[in-house]
Amino acid sequence: MWIKYCTISSASCERSFSTLKLIKTFLRSTTSDERLSDLGVLSIESRRAKALDLDVFVDRFARQHNRRILLL
């Protein structure tokens, strides 16, 4: 009995790792220099980023027709 459960959990785990690998590959291939630069600024200015009211940005984004806004 125990062997059946062990193989089920093992297959589930392998699928999870496979999915994570696909996600990581996608993120690596779509990461541009501009995005990395922006993430670096967010990391450096983490206190300011945590203090931001994100609802304001979400509301502005929702009102835009082309879904692209300049956040600076």
mmJSON file of the N, C-alpha and C atoms, coordinates in Angstrom:
{"data_MODEL":{"atom_site":{
"group_PDB":["ATOM","ATOM","ATOM","ATOM","ATOM","ATOM","ATOM","ATOM","ATOM","ATOM","ATOM","ATOM","ATOM","ATOM","ATOM","ATOM","ATOM","ATOM","ATOM","ATOM","ATOM","ATOM","ATOM","ATOM","ATOM","ATOM","ATOM","ATOM","ATOM","ATOM","ATOM","ATOM","ATOM","ATOM","ATOM","ATOM","ATOM","ATOM","ATOM","ATOM","ATOM","ATOM","ATOM","ATOM","ATOM","ATOM","ATOM","ATOM","ATOM","ATOM","ATOM","ATOM","ATOM","ATOM","ATOM","ATOM","ATOM","ATOM","ATOM","ATOM","ATOM","ATOM","ATOM","ATOM","ATOM","ATOM","ATOM","ATOM","ATOM","ATOM","ATOM","ATOM","ATOM","ATOM","ATOM","ATOM","ATOM","ATOM","ATOM","ATOM","ATOM","ATOM","ATOM","ATOM","ATOM","ATOM","ATOM","ATOM","ATOM","ATOM","ATOM","ATOM","ATOM","ATOM","ATOM","ATOM","ATOM","ATOM","ATOM","ATOM","ATOM","ATOM","ATOM","ATOM","ATOM","ATOM","ATOM","ATOM","ATOM","ATOM","ATOM","ATOM","ATOM","ATOM","ATOM","ATOM","ATOM","ATOM","ATOM","ATOM","ATOM","ATOM","ATOM","ATOM","ATOM","ATOM","ATOM","ATOM","ATOM","ATOM","ATOM","ATOM","ATOM","ATOM","ATOM","ATOM","ATOM","ATOM","ATOM","ATOM","ATOM","ATOM","ATOM","ATOM","ATOM","ATOM","ATOM","ATOM","ATOM","ATOM","ATOM","ATOM","ATOM","ATOM","ATOM","ATOM","ATOM","ATOM","ATOM","ATOM","ATOM","ATOM","ATOM","ATOM","ATOM","ATOM","ATOM","ATOM","ATOM","ATOM","ATOM","ATOM","ATOM","ATOM","ATOM","ATOM","ATOM","ATOM","ATOM","ATOM","ATOM","ATOM","ATOM","ATOM","ATOM","ATOM","ATOM","ATOM","ATOM","ATOM","ATOM","ATOM","ATOM","ATOM","ATOM","ATOM","ATOM","ATOM","ATOM","ATOM","ATOM","ATOM","ATOM","ATOM","ATOM","ATOM","ATOM","ATOM","ATOM","ATOM","ATOM","ATOM","ATOM","ATOM","ATOM","ATOM"],
"id":[1,2,3,4,5,6,7,8,9,10,11,12,13,14,15,16,17,18,19,20,21,22,23,24,25,26,27,28,29,30,31,32,33,34,35,36,37,38,39,40,41,42,43,44,45,46,47,48,49,50,51,52,53,54,55,56,57,58,59,60,61,62,63,64,65,66,67,68,69,70,71,72,73,74,75,76,77,78,79,80,81,82,83,84,85,86,87,88,89,90,91,92,93,94,95,96,97,98,99,100,101,102,103,104,105,106,107,108,109,110,111,112,113,114,115,116,117,118,119,120,121,122,123,124,125,126,127,128,129,130,131,132,133,134,135,136,137,138,139,140,141,142,143,144,145,146,147,148,149,150,151,152,153,154,155,156,157,158,159,160,161,162,163,164,165,166,167,168,169,170,171,172,173,174,175,176,177,178,179,180,181,182,183,184,185,186,187,188,189,190,191,192,193,194,195,196,197,198,199,200,201,202,203,204,205,206,207,208,209,210,211,212,213,214,215,216],
"type_symbol":["N","C","C","N","C","C","N","C","C","N","C","C","N","C","C","N","C","C","N","C","C","N","C","C","N","C","C","N","C","C","N","C","C","N","C","C","N","C","C","N","C","C","N","C","C","N","C","C","N","C","C","N","C","C","N","C","C","N","C","C","N","C","C","N","C","C","N","C","C","N","C","C","N","C","C","N","C","C","N","C","C","N","C","C","N","C","C","N","C","C","N","C","C","N","C","C","N","C","C","N","C","C","N","C","C","N","C","C","N","C","C","N","C","C","N","C","C","N","C","C","N","C","C","N","C","C","N","C","C","N","C","C","N","C","C","N","C","C","N","C","C","N","C","C","N","C","C","N","C","C","N","C","C","N","C","C","N","C","C","N","C","C","N","C","C","N","C","C","N","C","C","N","C","C","N","C","C","N","C","C","N","C","C","N","C","C","N","C","C","N","C","C","N","C","C","N","C","C","N","C","C","N","C","C","N","C","C","N","C","C","N","C","C","N","C","C"],
"label_atom_id":["N","CA","C","N","CA","C","N","CA","C","N","CA","C","N","CA","C","N","CA","C","N","CA","C","N","CA","C","N","CA","C","N","CA","C","N","CA","C","N","CA","C","N","CA","C","N","CA","C","N","CA","C","N","CA","C","N","CA","C","N","CA","C","N","CA","C","N","CA","C","N","CA","C","N","CA","C","N","CA","C","N","CA","C","N","CA","C","N","CA","C","N","CA","C","N","CA","C","N","CA","C","N","CA","C","N","CA","C","N","CA","C","N","CA","C","N","CA","C","N","CA","C","N","CA","C","N","CA","C","N","CA","C","N","CA","C","N","CA","C","N","CA","C","N","CA","C","N","CA","C","N","CA","C","N","CA","C","N","CA","C","N","CA","C","N","CA","C","N","CA","C","N","CA","C","N","CA","C","N","CA","C","N","CA","C","N","CA","C","N","CA","C","N","CA","C","N","CA","C","N","CA","C","N","CA","C","N","CA","C","N","CA","C","N","CA","C","N","CA","C","N","CA","C","N","CA","C","N","CA","C","N","CA","C","N","CA","C","N","CA","C","N","CA","C","N","CA","C","N","CA","C"],
"label_alt_id":[null,null,null,null,null,null,null,null,null,null,null,null,null,null,null,null,null,null,null,null,null,null,null,null,null,null,null,null,null,null,null,null,null,null,null,null,null,null,null,null,null,null,null,null,null,null,null,null,null,null,null,null,null,null,null,null,null,null,null,null,null,null,null,null,null,null,null,null,null,null,null,null,null,null,null,null,null,null,null,null,null,null,null,null,null,null,null,null,null,null,null,null,null,null,null,null,null,null,null,null,null,null,null,null,null,null,null,null,null,null,null,null,null,null,null,null,null,null,null,null,null,null,null,null,null,null,null,null,null,null,null,null,null,null,null,null,null,null,null,null,null,null,null,null,null,null,null,null,null,null,null,null,null,null,null,null,null,null,null,null,null,null,null,null,null,null,null,null,null,null,null,null,null,null,null,null,null,null,null,null,null,null,null,null,null,null,null,null,null,null,null,null,null,null,null,null,null,null,null,null,null,null,null,null,null,null,null,null,null,null,null,null,null,null,null,null],
"label_comp_id":["MET","MET","MET","TRP","TRP","TRP","ILE","ILE","ILE","LYS","LYS","LYS","TYR","TYR","TYR","CYS","CYS","CYS","THR","THR","THR","ILE","ILE","ILE","SER","SER","SER","SER","SER","SER","ALA","ALA","ALA","SER","SER","SER","CYS","CYS","CYS","GLU","GLU","GLU","ARG","ARG","ARG","SER","SER","SER","PHE","PHE","PHE","SER","SER","SER","THR","THR","THR","LEU","LEU","LEU","LYS","LYS","LYS","LEU","LEU","LEU","ILE","ILE","ILE","LYS","LYS","LYS","THR","THR","THR","PHE","PHE","PHE","LEU","LEU","LEU","ARG","ARG","ARG","SER","SER","SER","THR","THR","THR","THR","THR","THR","SER","SER","SER","ASP","ASP","ASP","GLU","GLU","GLU","ARG","ARG","ARG","LEU","LEU","LEU","SER","SER","SER","ASP","ASP","ASP","LEU","LEU","LEU","GLY","GLY","GLY","VAL","VAL","VAL","LEU","LEU","LEU","SER","SER","SER","ILE","ILE","ILE","GLU","GLU","GLU","SER","SER","SER","ARG","ARG","ARG","ARG","ARG","ARG","ALA","ALA","ALA","LYS","LYS","LYS","ALA","ALA","ALA","LEU","LEU","LEU","ASP","ASP","ASP","LEU","LEU","LEU","ASP","ASP","ASP","VAL","VAL","VAL","PHE","PHE","PHE","VAL","VAL","VAL","ASP","ASP","ASP","ARG","ARG","ARG","PHE","PHE","PHE","ALA","ALA","ALA","ARG","ARG","ARG","GLN","GLN","GLN","HIS","HIS","HIS","ASN","ASN","ASN","ARG","ARG","ARG","ARG","ARG","ARG","ILE","ILE","ILE","LEU","LEU","LEU","LEU","LEU","LEU","LEU","LEU","LEU"],
"label_asym_id":["A","A","A","A","A","A","A","A","A","A","A","A","A","A","A","A","A","A","A","A","A","A","A","A","A","A","A","A","A","A","A","A","A","A","A","A","A","A","A","A","A","A","A","A","A","A","A","A","A","A","A","A","A","A","A","A","A","A","A","A","A","A","A","A","A","A","A","A","A","A","A","A","A","A","A","A","A","A","A","A","A","A","A","A","A","A","A","A","A","A","A","A","A","A","A","A","A","A","A","A","A","A","A","A","A","A","A","A","A","A","A","A","A","A","A","A","A","A","A","A","A","A","A","A","A","A","A","A","A","A","A","A","A","A","A","A","A","A","A","A","A","A","A","A","A","A","A","A","A","A","A","A","A","A","A","A","A","A","A","A","A","A","A","A","A","A","A","A","A","A","A","A","A","A","A","A","A","A","A","A","A","A","A","A","A","A","A","A","A","A","A","A","A","A","A","A","A","A","A","A","A","A","A","A","A","A","A","A","A","A","A","A","A","A","A","A"],
"label_entity_id":["1","1","1","1","1","1","1","1","1","1","1","1","1","1","1","1","1","1","1","1","1","1","1","1","1","1","1","1","1","1","1","1","1","1","1","1","1","1","1","1","1","1","1","1","1","1","1","1","1","1","1","1","1","1","1","1","1","1","1","1","1","1","1","1","1","1","1","1","1","1","1","1","1","1","1","1","1","1","1","1","1","1","1","1","1","1","1","1","1","1","1","1","1","1","1","1","1","1","1","1","1","1","1","1","1","1","1","1","1","1","1","1","1","1","1","1","1","1","1","1","1","1","1","1","1","1","1","1","1","1","1","1","1","1","1","1","1","1","1","1","1","1","1","1","1","1","1","1","1","1","1","1","1","1","1","1","1","1","1","1","1","1","1","1","1","1","1","1","1","1","1","1","1","1","1","1","1","1","1","1","1","1","1","1","1","1","1","1","1","1","1","1","1","1","1","1","1","1","1","1","1","1","1","1","1","1","1","1","1","1","1","1","1","1","1","1"],
"label_seq_id":[1,1,1,2,2,2,3,3,3,4,4,4,5,5,5,6,6,6,7,7,7,8,8,8,9,9,9,10,10,10,11,11,11,12,12,12,13,13,13,14,14,14,15,15,15,16,16,16,17,17,17,18,18,18,19,19,19,20,20,20,21,21,21,22,22,22,23,23,23,24,24,24,25,25,25,26,26,26,27,27,27,28,28,28,29,29,29,30,30,30,31,31,31,32,32,32,33,33,33,34,34,34,35,35,35,36,36,36,37,37,37,38,38,38,39,39,39,40,40,40,41,41,41,42,42,42,43,43,43,44,44,44,45,45,45,46,46,46,47,47,47,48,48,48,49,49,49,50,50,50,51,51,51,52,52,52,53,53,53,54,54,54,55,55,55,56,56,56,57,57,57,58,58,58,59,59,59,60,60,60,61,61,61,62,62,62,63,63,63,64,64,64,65,65,65,66,66,66,67,67,67,68,68,68,69,69,69,70,70,70,71,71,71,72,72,72],
"pdbx_PDB_ins_code":[null,null,null,null,null,null,null,null,null,null,null,null,null,null,null,null,null,null,null,null,null,null,null,null,null,null,null,null,null,null,null,null,null,null,null,null,null,null,null,null,null,null,null,null,null,null,null,null,null,null,null,null,null,null,null,null,null,null,null,null,null,null,null,null,null,null,null,null,null,null,null,null,null,null,null,null,null,null,null,null,null,null,null,null,null,null,null,null,null,null,null,null,null,null,null,null,null,null,null,null,null,null,null,null,null,null,null,null,null,null,null,null,null,null,null,null,null,null,null,null,null,null,null,null,null,null,null,null,null,null,null,null,null,null,null,null,null,null,null,null,null,null,null,null,null,null,null,null,null,null,null,null,null,null,null,null,null,null,null,null,null,null,null,null,null,null,null,null,null,null,null,null,null,null,null,null,null,null,null,null,null,null,null,null,null,null,null,null,null,null,null,null,null,null,null,null,null,null,null,null,null,null,null,null,null,null,null,null,null,null,null,null,null,null,null,null],
"Cartn_x":[0.817,0.0,0.862,1.871,2.679,3.367,3.755,4.448,3.54,2.271,1.345,1.267,1.177,1.077,2.373,3.464,4.766,4.929,4.518,4.663,3.715,2.538,1.601,2.167,2.676,3.213,4.478,5.242,6.448,6.104,5.097,4.699,4.156,3.4,2.857,3.981,4.965,6.111,6.876,7.069,7.779,7.037,5.714,4.93,5.086,5.126,5.29,6.63,7.694,9.008,9.082,8.415,8.387,7.691,6.59,5.864,6.705,7.376,8.242,9.364,9.914,10.977,10.469,9.262,8.671,8.457,7.983,7.758,9.077,10.106,11.404,11.975,11.835,12.319,11.591,10.276,9.499,9.947,10.115,10.517,11.905,12.814,14.16,14.159,13.335,13.335,12.613,11.745,11.009,11.565,12.631,13.212,14.132,13.848,14.668,15.557,16.482,17.358,16.559,15.534,14.713,13.995,13.468,12.765,13.726,14.921,15.906,16.317,16.457,16.795,15.693,14.447,13.314,13.235,13.482,13.474,14.611,15.749,16.861,16.518,15.854,15.43,14.442,13.502,12.549,13.253,14.275,15.014,15.771,16.385,17.137,16.201,15.084,14.113,12.978,13.311,12.274,11.407,11.977,11.157,10.088,10.491,9.518,8.479,8.913,7.988,6.95,7.369,6.426,5.44,5.84,4.979,3.951,4.086,3.158,1.761,0.765,-0.62,-0.926,-0.934,-1.09,-2.481,-3.473,-4.834,-4.901,-4.093,-4.056,-3.584,-2.531,-2.01,-2.992,-3.646,-4.62,-5.787,-6.264,-7.367,-6.965,-5.757,-5.286,-5.147,-4.629,-4.458,-5.809,-6.786,-8.116,-8.805,-8.511,-9.143,-8.498,-7.282,-6.579,-7.169,-7.207,-7.736,-6.665,-5.451,-4.403,-3.629,-3.953,-3.379,-1.882,-1.363,0.045,0.122,0.695,0.857,2.293,2.76,4.073,3.93,4.606,4.437,5.303,6.233,7.113,6.536],
"Cartn_y":[-1.196,0.0,1.262,1.295,2.5,2.852,1.868,2.098,2.823,2.505,3.181,4.666,4.992,6.397,7.137,6.477,7.087,7.446,6.577,6.863,7.969,8.036,9.102,10.454,10.554,11.833,12.19,11.205,11.455,12.02,11.463,11.958,13.371,13.632,14.974,15.982,15.591,16.463,16.726,15.689,15.851,16.794,16.719,17.631,19.068,19.247,20.593,21.18,20.378,20.869,21.148,20.337,20.561,21.881,22.144,23.399,24.587,24.469,25.551,25.818,24.762,24.925,25.677,25.363,26.074,27.55,27.84,29.231,29.987,29.381,30.041,30.302,29.352,29.529,30.677,30.745,31.831,33.181,33.275,34.545,34.965,34.025,34.36,34.849,34.243,34.618,35.937,36.362,37.609,38.76,38.525,39.576,40.44,41.727,42.643,43.458,44.209,45.063,46.119,46.661,47.687,47.118,45.916,45.296,45.02,44.512,44.26,45.548,46.617,47.911,48.397,48.265,48.68,47.858,46.552,45.708,46.081,46.479,46.938,48.197,49.136,50.373,50.055,49.155,48.757,48.128,47.35,46.724,47.76,48.714,49.76,50.653,50.999,51.883,51.078,49.991,49.097,49.767,50.644,51.339,52.204,52.94,53.78,52.934,51.829,50.958,50.35,49.979,49.403,50.446,51.71,52.775,53.249,52.827,53.263,52.693,53.501,53.039,52.452,51.145,50.475,50.64,50.946,51.136,52.298,53.326,54.475,54.023,53.206,52.726,51.784,50.945,50.012,50.78,51.812,52.621,53.344,53.928,54.616,53.637,52.46,51.446,50.996,50.857,50.405,51.444,52.725,53.784,53.958,53.476,53.641,52.72,53.226,52.421,51.521,52.023,51.223,50.374,50.454,49.638,49.843,50.964,51.276,52.683,52.793,54.104,54.247,55.458,55.762,55.969,55.171,55.217,56.269,56.859,57.852,59.227],
"Cartn_z":[0.0,0.0,0.0,0.812,0.945,-0.372,-1.145,-2.415,-3.403,-3.432,-4.338,-4.024,-2.756,-2.364,-2.636,-2.456,-2.699,-4.176,-5.07,-6.497,-6.941,-6.365,-6.716,-6.316,-5.099,-4.654,-5.422,-5.832,-6.6,-7.979,-8.636,-9.956,-9.858,-8.821,-8.626,-8.432,-7.669,-7.421,-8.719,-9.521,-10.791,-11.73,-11.765,-12.598,-12.112,-10.8,-10.253,-10.657,-10.553,-10.939,-12.432,-13.228,-14.668,-14.993,-14.316,-14.53,-14.093,-12.952,-12.491,-13.488,-14.061,-15.052,-16.278,-16.727,-17.866,-17.547,-16.349,-15.948,-15.897,-15.296,-15.222,-16.61,-17.512,-18.88,-19.568,-19.391,-19.987,-19.433,-18.121,-17.517,-17.977,-18.092,-18.554,-19.997,-20.83,-22.242,-22.49,-21.581,-21.781,-20.959,-20.228,-19.407,-20.268,-20.313,-21.096,-20.158,-20.752,-19.953,-19.204,-19.859,-19.216,-17.993,-18.132,-17.006,-15.856,-16.164,-15.122,-14.429,-15.193,-14.623,-13.687,-14.128,-13.289,-12.009,-12.108,-10.914,-9.967,-10.522,-9.693,-8.929,-9.596,-8.925,-7.811,-8.071,-7.031,-5.836,-6.098,-5.012,-4.189,-4.862,-4.163,-3.367,-3.95,-3.301,-2.66,-1.994,-1.467,-0.402,0.401,1.413,0.76,-0.251,-0.961,-1.676,-2.259,-2.987,-2.052,-0.857,0.11,0.627,0.618,1.129,0.099,-1.155,-2.201,-1.983,-2.318,-2.292,-3.669,-3.766,-5.057,-5.641,-4.818,-5.326,-6.309,-6.088,-7.001,-8.387,-8.431,-9.709,-10.391,-9.613,-10.183,-10.791,-10.094,-10.619,-11.901,-11.923,-13.128,-14.287,-14.011,-15.047,-15.596,-14.727,-15.145,-16.027,-15.82,-16.618,-17.989,-18.172,-19.442,-20.502,-21.732,-22.832,-23.438,-23.518,-24.151,-23.147,-21.875,-20.808,-20.614,-21.093,-20.853,-20.282,-19.09,-18.474,-17.991,-17.947,-17.42,-15.918,-15.122,-13.675,-13.003,-13.71,-13.083,-13.113],
"occupancy":[1.0,1.0,1.0,1.0,1.0,1.0,1.0,1.0,1.0,1.0,1.0,1.0,1.0,1.0,1.0,1.0,1.0,1.0,1.0,1.0,1.0,1.0,1.0,1.0,1.0,1.0,1.0,1.0,1.0,1.0,1.0,1.0,1.0,1.0,1.0,1.0,1.0,1.0,1.0,1.0,1.0,1.0,1.0,1.0,1.0,1.0,1.0,1.0,1.0,1.0,1.0,1.0,1.0,1.0,1.0,1.0,1.0,1.0,1.0,1.0,1.0,1.0,1.0,1.0,1.0,1.0,1.0,1.0,1.0,1.0,1.0,1.0,1.0,1.0,1.0,1.0,1.0,1.0,1.0,1.0,1.0,1.0,1.0,1.0,1.0,1.0,1.0,1.0,1.0,1.0,1.0,1.0,1.0,1.0,1.0,1.0,1.0,1.0,1.0,1.0,1.0,1.0,1.0,1.0,1.0,1.0,1.0,1.0,1.0,1.0,1.0,1.0,1.0,1.0,1.0,1.0,1.0,1.0,1.0,1.0,1.0,1.0,1.0,1.0,1.0,1.0,1.0,1.0,1.0,1.0,1.0,1.0,1.0,1.0,1.0,1.0,1.0,1.0,1.0,1.0,1.0,1.0,1.0,1.0,1.0,1.0,1.0,1.0,1.0,1.0,1.0,1.0,1.0,1.0,1.0,1.0,1.0,1.0,1.0,1.0,1.0,1.0,1.0,1.0,1.0,1.0,1.0,1.0,1.0,1.0,1.0,1.0,1.0,1.0,1.0,1.0,1.0,1.0,1.0,1.0,1.0,1.0,1.0,1.0,1.0,1.0,1.0,1.0,1.0,1.0,1.0,1.0,1.0,1.0,1.0,1.0,1.0,1.0,1.0,1.0,1.0,1.0,1.0,1.0,1.0,1.0,1.0,1.0,1.0,1.0,1.0,1.0,1.0,1.0,1.0,1.0],
"B_iso_or_equiv":[0.0,0.0,0.0,0.0,0.0,0.0,0.0,0.0,0.0,0.0,0.0,0.0,0.0,0.0,0.0,0.0,0.0,0.0,0.0,0.0,0.0,0.0,0.0,0.0,0.0,0.0,0.0,0.0,0.0,0.0,0.0,0.0,0.0,0.0,0.0,0.0,0.0,0.0,0.0,0.0,0.0,0.0,0.0,0.0,0.0,0.0,0.0,0.0,0.0,0.0,0.0,0.0,0.0,0.0,0.0,0.0,0.0,0.0,0.0,0.0,0.0,0.0,0.0,0.0,0.0,0.0,0.0,0.0,0.0,0.0,0.0,0.0,0.0,0.0,0.0,0.0,0.0,0.0,0.0,0.0,0.0,0.0,0.0,0.0,0.0,0.0,0.0,0.0,0.0,0.0,0.0,0.0,0.0,0.0,0.0,0.0,0.0,0.0,0.0,0.0,0.0,0.0,0.0,0.0,0.0,0.0,0.0,0.0,0.0,0.0,0.0,0.0,0.0,0.0,0.0,0.0,0.0,0.0,0.0,0.0,0.0,0.0,0.0,0.0,0.0,0.0,0.0,0.0,0.0,0.0,0.0,0.0,0.0,0.0,0.0,0.0,0.0,0.0,0.0,0.0,0.0,0.0,0.0,0.0,0.0,0.0,0.0,0.0,0.0,0.0,0.0,0.0,0.0,0.0,0.0,0.0,0.0,0.0,0.0,0.0,0.0,0.0,0.0,0.0,0.0,0.0,0.0,0.0,0.0,0.0,0.0,0.0,0.0,0.0,0.0,0.0,0.0,0.0,0.0,0.0,0.0,0.0,0.0,0.0,0.0,0.0,0.0,0.0,0.0,0.0,0.0,0.0,0.0,0.0,0.0,0.0,0.0,0.0,0.0,0.0,0.0,0.0,0.0,0.0,0.0,0.0,0.0,0.0,0.0,0.0,0.0,0.0,0.0,0.0,0.0,0.0],
"pdbx_formal_charge":[null,null,null,null,null,null,null,null,null,null,null,null,null,null,null,null,null,null,null,null,null,null,null,null,null,null,null,null,null,null,null,null,null,null,null,null,null,null,null,null,null,null,null,null,null,null,null,null,null,null,null,null,null,null,null,null,null,null,null,null,null,null,null,null,null,null,null,null,null,null,null,null,null,null,null,null,null,null,null,null,null,null,null,null,null,null,null,null,null,null,null,null,null,null,null,null,null,null,null,null,null,null,null,null,null,null,null,null,null,null,null,null,null,null,null,null,null,null,null,null,null,null,null,null,null,null,null,null,null,null,null,null,null,null,null,null,null,null,null,null,null,null,null,null,null,null,null,null,null,null,null,null,null,null,null,null,null,null,null,null,null,null,null,null,null,null,null,null,null,null,null,null,null,null,null,null,null,null,null,null,null,null,null,null,null,null,null,null,null,null,null,null,null,null,null,null,null,null,null,null,null,null,null,null,null,null,null,null,null,null,null,null,null,null,null,null],
"auth_seq_id":[1,1,1,2,2,2,3,3,3,4,4,4,5,5,5,6,6,6,7,7,7,8,8,8,9,9,9,10,10,10,11,11,11,12,12,12,13,13,13,14,14,14,15,15,15,16,16,16,17,17,17,18,18,18,19,19,19,20,20,20,21,21,21,22,22,22,23,23,23,24,24,24,25,25,25,26,26,26,27,27,27,28,28,28,29,29,29,30,30,30,31,31,31,32,32,32,33,33,33,34,34,34,35,35,35,36,36,36,37,37,37,38,38,38,39,39,39,40,40,40,41,41,41,42,42,42,43,43,43,44,44,44,45,45,45,46,46,46,47,47,47,48,48,48,49,49,49,50,50,50,51,51,51,52,52,52,53,53,53,54,54,54,55,55,55,56,56,56,57,57,57,58,58,58,59,59,59,60,60,60,61,61,61,62,62,62,63,63,63,64,64,64,65,65,65,66,66,66,67,67,67,68,68,68,69,69,69,70,70,70,71,71,71,72,72,72],
"auth_comp_id":["MET","MET","MET","TRP","TRP","TRP","ILE","ILE","ILE","LYS","LYS","LYS","TYR","TYR","TYR","CYS","CYS","CYS","THR","THR","THR","ILE","ILE","ILE","SER","SER","SER","SER","SER","SER","ALA","ALA","ALA","SER","SER","SER","CYS","CYS","CYS","GLU","GLU","GLU","ARG","ARG","ARG","SER","SER","SER","PHE","PHE","PHE","SER","SER","SER","THR","THR","THR","LEU","LEU","LEU","LYS","LYS","LYS","LEU","LEU","LEU","ILE","ILE","ILE","LYS","LYS","LYS","THR","THR","THR","PHE","PHE","PHE","LEU","LEU","LEU","ARG","ARG","ARG","SER","SER","SER","THR","THR","THR","THR","THR","THR","SER","SER","SER","ASP","ASP","ASP","GLU","GLU","GLU","ARG","ARG","ARG","LEU","LEU","LEU","SER","SER","SER","ASP","ASP","ASP","LEU","LEU","LEU","GLY","GLY","GLY","VAL","VAL","VAL","LEU","LEU","LEU","SER","SER","SER","ILE","ILE","ILE","GLU","GLU","GLU","SER","SER","SER","ARG","ARG","ARG","ARG","ARG","ARG","ALA","ALA","ALA","LYS","LYS","LYS","ALA","ALA","ALA","LEU","LEU","LEU","ASP","ASP","ASP","LEU","LEU","LEU","ASP","ASP","ASP","VAL","VAL","VAL","PHE","PHE","PHE","VAL","VAL","VAL","ASP","ASP","ASP","ARG","ARG","ARG","PHE","PHE","PHE","ALA","ALA","ALA","ARG","ARG","ARG","GLN","GLN","GLN","HIS","HIS","HIS","ASN","ASN","ASN","ARG","ARG","ARG","ARG","ARG","ARG","ILE","ILE","ILE","LEU","LEU","LEU","LEU","LEU","LEU","LEU","LEU","LEU"],
"auth_asym_id":["A","A","A","A","A","A","A","A","A","A","A","A","A","A","A","A","A","A","A","A","A","A","A","A","A","A","A","A","A","A","A","A","A","A","A","A","A","A","A","A","A","A","A","A","A","A","A","A","A","A","A","A","A","A","A","A","A","A","A","A","A","A","A","A","A","A","A","A","A","A","A","A","A","A","A","A","A","A","A","A","A","A","A","A","A","A","A","A","A","A","A","A","A","A","A","A","A","A","A","A","A","A","A","A","A","A","A","A","A","A","A","A","A","A","A","A","A","A","A","A","A","A","A","A","A","A","A","A","A","A","A","A","A","A","A","A","A","A","A","A","A","A","A","A","A","A","A","A","A","A","A","A","A","A","A","A","A","A","A","A","A","A","A","A","A","A","A","A","A","A","A","A","A","A","A","A","A","A","A","A","A","A","A","A","A","A","A","A","A","A","A","A","A","A","A","A","A","A","A","A","A","A","A","A","A","A","A","A","A","A","A","A","A","A","A","A"],
"auth_atom_id":["N","CA","C","N","CA","C","N","CA","C","N","CA","C","N","CA","C","N","CA","C","N","CA","C","N","CA","C","N","CA","C","N","CA","C","N","CA","C","N","CA","C","N","CA","C","N","CA","C","N","CA","C","N","CA","C","N","CA","C","N","CA","C","N","CA","C","N","CA","C","N","CA","C","N","CA","C","N","CA","C","N","CA","C","N","CA","C","N","CA","C","N","CA","C","N","CA","C","N","CA","C","N","CA","C","N","CA","C","N","CA","C","N","CA","C","N","CA","C","N","CA","C","N","CA","C","N","CA","C","N","CA","C","N","CA","C","N","CA","C","N","CA","C","N","CA","C","N","CA","C","N","CA","C","N","CA","C","N","CA","C","N","CA","C","N","CA","C","N","CA","C","N","CA","C","N","CA","C","N","CA","C","N","CA","C","N","CA","C","N","CA","C","N","CA","C","N","CA","C","N","CA","C","N","CA","C","N","CA","C","N","CA","C","N","CA","C","N","CA","C","N","CA","C","N","CA","C","N","CA","C","N","CA","C","N","CA","C","N","CA","C","N","CA","C","N","CA","C","N","CA","C"],
"pdbx_PDB_model_num":[1,1,1,1,1,1,1,1,1,1,1,1,1,1,1,1,1,1,1,1,1,1,1,1,1,1,1,1,1,1,1,1,1,1,1,1,1,1,1,1,1,1,1,1,1,1,1,1,1,1,1,1,1,1,1,1,1,1,1,1,1,1,1,1,1,1,1,1,1,1,1,1,1,1,1,1,1,1,1,1,1,1,1,1,1,1,1,1,1,1,1,1,1,1,1,1,1,1,1,1,1,1,1,1,1,1,1,1,1,1,1,1,1,1,1,1,1,1,1,1,1,1,1,1,1,1,1,1,1,1,1,1,1,1,1,1,1,1,1,1,1,1,1,1,1,1,1,1,1,1,1,1,1,1,1,1,1,1,1,1,1,1,1,1,1,1,1,1,1,1,1,1,1,1,1,1,1,1,1,1,1,1,1,1,1,1,1,1,1,1,1,1,1,1,1,1,1,1,1,1,1,1,1,1,1,1,1,1,1,1,1,1,1,1,1,1]
}}}
